[in-house]
Amino acid sequence: MSAIIYHIAAIVSLIALFLTFLRLILGPDLPNRTVALDAMTIITISVIGFIGFLTKRVIYLDVAIVYGLISFIGIVALARYLERGI
């Protein structure tokens, strides 16, 4: 039973990742694309954590944390650029 739930969660995550990728490509303006990129990184972090849980390896959680920090810095830099036009 739990294996079915894991597969359903993986499928839902991949569908959400695909839909946010479409928003990234088809977004009407740059702020919408920035939000889509941020959503994609959040979904990717959850997928990395999910893989770490399934394989029972802690190193994936470290990778997810580093990816989240790099993503946060990138999104903040992009937001500052959009706000000030540096």
N, C-alpha and C positions, 0 to 999 in steps of 0.2 A: 504493500500500500504506500509506504513512504517513497519508494522508487518512482511511483507514478506521480506523486506530488513534486518531486525533484525535476522530473521531465517536464511537467506542466509549467513549473516556475522558469525553467530554462527557455522553453518555447515562448512564454509571455515576455521574458526579458529580451529575447532576440527580436520579437515583433516590435516591442517598444523601441529598441535600438534602430530598427529599420525605419519606423515612422519618424523618429527624430532626425534621422539622416535625410529623409525626404524634406522635412521642414528646413534643414540646413541648406539643402540645394534650392528649394523653391521659395524660401523666405522672401517676403516682400521688401524688407530693408535690413540693414546691418544689425540693429539691435535684436530683431527677431532671430537672426542667424546666430548671434552671440548666445542667446538663451538656449537655442537648440544645441549648440556646441557644449554648453555647460550641462545640459540634460544628458547628452551623449556620454560625457565623462562620468557623470554620476551613475548611469546605467552600466557603463563599463567597469567601474569600481565595484559595483554589486556583483557583476558577473565574475570578476576576478576573485572576490571573496567567496562566491558560490563554488568556484572551481577549487579553491583552497579547502573549503569544507568537505567537498566530495573526495578529494585526494588525501585529506588529512595531513596536509603539509602547511606549516606555519609560514613558510617563506612567501607564499602568495599574499598573505595578509600584509607583510612588509612591503611587497610590491604595490599593493592597493593603496597603502598609506602614502608612499612616495609619489605615486601617480596622482593621488588626490591633492597633495601639496603643490606639485608642479602645475596641475590644472588650476588650482585656486590662484596662484601667482599669475598665470597667463590670463585668466579671466579678469582679474583686477587690473592688470596692465591694459588689456583691451578696453575695459570700461573707462579707465582714465583717459585713454586715447579718444574714445567716442565723446566723452564729456567735454574735454578741453581742446581736442583737435591738435594735439602736440605734433 
